[in-house]
Amino acid sequence: MSEAAPPTLIRQLRNTPMRDLVRGRVTGRLDVKRRIATSELPEPVKSLIQRIVRISRLWKLEKLDIADDLIAHFRDGLESGATPAELINSFGDERRAAKLIRRAKKRNRPLPWHILRAFVWILVALVALYLGLAAYFFAGRPTPTINYVDQLNEKTKRASPEQLAWPLYQKVIAQLSGTEPNHREMIVYPGGEPDLIDQTPSGPRWPELVAYLDAHSDVLKLIRQAAAKPVLGFNLATGDWPKGLPGPLPPRSVRPSDKIPPLIFVLLPHLNEMRTIARLAAADARLARERGDAHQFMRDCTAINGISDQLRADFLVTNLVSLGIREVLLNEVESAVTEKPEQLSDTNLQQLAHRLSVPQTAADLISFDGERLMLHDSIQRMYTDDGKGDGRITPEGIEYLTWASSIWNGEHPDAMVALSGPAALVAGASRREMRAEADHMMDVADAQLNQPIRESKASPVEQQLLEWSHSPTDRLKYALLLTLMPRVDSTRFISDRYLGHRDGVITGIALELYRRHSGRYPDTLQQLTPTLLPSVPVDRITGDPVRYRLINGRPIVYSVGADRDDDGGRPAIDRQGNPNPAQWAQPTSGNPDGDWILYPQSATPTQASTTRGK
Amino acid sequence: MRIERELMRGAGPVAVMRLLSGGEKYGYELVELLAQHSDGVLAMGQSTLYPLLYNLQAKGLIAARLDKDKGSRPRRYYRLTDKGRRQLARNQKQWEALSVAMGKLGLIGG
């Protein structure tokens, strides 16, 4: 069909602007081809204009503008006497003209179009970047090379068989397991009564416990032998994820049977057994005290101390069990000094005081070494290794992390890995960054263990973790540390609470020794130094010397407590009426009124009622 | 004499704006005036002129109007805007300074 012929309705509709259609008019005024065809210009000129307009690939309205300009231009040229050939020749390169016209016309487009265009280009660039990153991300594979489980077992490997306690403990466990009741049943006693193993001479099942201990004197002898060994010798090993345990399945890329076993799969089945063994030794110490057998009591105390020392290694949880066993010992010693001190000689008391006084700070009780190695092992399983200490996060790494932080309940997060992984390459920390930050955080945590809580109330580690958790970018960047860093503040709190109680018991021993030699208790604790105490212990909440007074002729050693106010040894009771002794918070109305009784803690309730009565 | 593209890229827009400072003009008229006033030195192919006009329009230095009254056929007239006038004044000073500098270097004049 000729372009000059009257257009069909469809063609007219196609070339009518929307605003005309809205007004009910079918103008067909955007029909550029027809506009050129009806221009009455020579055919070669029409063709030239047609080609330029077509090549320009602009909007219809823009094409119409160009067509109008060029039609007018060539008409003016022809009217001035030039021939079509001269005009075509002087016009220049038509392709270049179309290209330049297109570029210039696009610059004239409205601002929203430019914004949209920029947005589209950015989107395209981002998609291209994402696809590139995705390819790079999915090509990465971790190559763990260091066996950290072996490193933790090194001490056991280096020790001679005679130095190892675990073979003896295994015999103990085997012998206790085959008897009635077995040692596991002894620690579960229904009805709200203390477990059989924790019975005291005034308890209803004390005779039962005495009979059990008498029947197992050979086992207790074995325990004492084992506790005297310098090395525990429990060989750490990985195990299968316990069946039926709630939580996500372990990552497919990490298996307990890996050639380099994952530290996160190390099982610690010995901890419960060791705690029970220590409690059994404590029960025997109580029996020895009841029978007036100081020698046996001292041997049992030595055994409990030895068990605690053997466990002070590996992971934080192991250290906390070790500390729990120290508390068992502390309670037994305190009961001995407060209830039947005459059974223990001066030498006995001095030996106990010396033994208890060994740990000075939380660092002597707790170590984060296992947690540091856990972080190192996690990093080598999450990142590629360029051989120079650096690398990038891998799909296996994301899977490992999500598993460790239990985000996806029991599902393999393939889809999430696919989407979030490449982003983690950009937003996440590199292997070098992660390792440096992990070591820095662990260094700070270790340093914190040497510092009393009162000197830095909030741990920089906890503060840093809190800051990261509030930042969307840092939460992703340091997700590993947010997941696996140990809780420093609560660990220090537990340690300082023990050390405070320990200071009280040592002071109590010194007071008992003073009473024996002077016939009465001293007026001040200063009178105990330096003969019986190197110095008066420091109140762990205030940094001042601990307080001391006699109530009903019995000594009491205490800290002024969280309210930093001397309440004369009246124990702090919280709003619920429970003893709430050790708090380090700044004095506010929320802090419990009253003191933190350091010695004797077992007599605290009685004294509390006495003091209140006064 | 034909001016190289790079030089023309700087001189062309200024020349067109200078011509438009005397009043509005249409495309072919500009082509002819450029050729006449510069003895053909600044004559530019129409393939260059129209993109140049559209660019100046995009920058707001010139404005266009479609005149359908004169004769039977439409023609687009271009005129200098206030912004274009200020830009021309600045460019004129720069060209003068450039001309003096070139003169001192012995590239222009005696």
Interface residues (C-beta under 8 A of the other chain):
Chain A: D65 I66 D68 D69 L70 I71 A72 H73 R75 D76 G77 S80 S90 F91 G92 D93 E94 R96 A97 L100 I101 R103 A104 K105 R107 N108
Chain B: Y26 G27 Y28 E29 V31 E32 G45 Q46 S47 T48 Y50 P51 L52 L53 Y54 N55 Q57 A58 K59 L66 R73 P74 R75 R76
